[in-house]
Amino acid sequence: MFGRKVKVKLDKALVEKLKKIAEVAGYASVEEFITHALEKELAKFDDAKDEEEIKKRLKGLGYIS
């Protein structure tokens, strides 16, 4: 979707959990699963009008307090 790739460091224990879930769910790779999960979460903010609305949604989703 975006083309360019970057590396992100994740805790090994988290990556192992992600690998198991990705395999069970039928994803070709853990990277594919992570990309899908992040795109799904980011879609919740696609129609946000401004920073305040983004903050409100993040609070509602429990990401910030």
Secondary structure, DSSP 8 states (H G I E B T S, - for coil): -----------HHHHHHHHHHHHHHT-S-HHHHHHHHHHHHHGGGTT--SHHHHHHHHHHTTS--
